[in-house]
Amino acid sequence: MFVDDVDDALRRAVAAGGEALSEPHPNSPHEDTEGNASVYARAQWGTLVELQAIPGGHWYDDTAEIQVWTPPAR
């Protein structure tokens, strides 16, 4: 799930009864631009959820043949 602020979204998920499975961490190399982070959490009913923020967009080198869809900035 894309969120604007991973820390805030995780804090709200835990306050609602969810469980943080780790601390927020940097994304993969293609998503590792400024401000990007992700974390996994378990909802109170057991569903595994990935919270991800990509405000800096994705990084692509000159050989990239396709780009990943990213929600528009709000």
Helices and strands as residue ranges (DSSP letters): H 6-15, E 19-20, G 29-31, E 37-42, E 48-53
